[in-house]
Amino acid sequence: MNFEVIGEITEIETIAISGSIHEIARLRKIYGAGRWRKLKGIATIHLKDGRICKAEVHWYEAHGIGKKEIKIKRILEG
């Protein structure tokens, strides 16, 4: 990961649930069975080059497994 999430992720929204997720078979194979959801939210991030900015981030999450594969979708400010 080329960044670190600082603090909490806000404005969290569910994008897709289980069968609607294109990557569901891969997620289950790598991380295990669960009620997978794809989510998005706004986070303050610390980039590898030292900059701190706000960004829209997306990730997958399942109960008992946690957040996986957090990625930056777009930088909002900073």
Summary of the structure (lengths in Angstrom):
residues: 78
radius of gyration: 13.2
end to end distance: 18.9
largest distance: 38.0
contacts: 196
relative contact order: 0.26
helix: 14%
strand: 63%
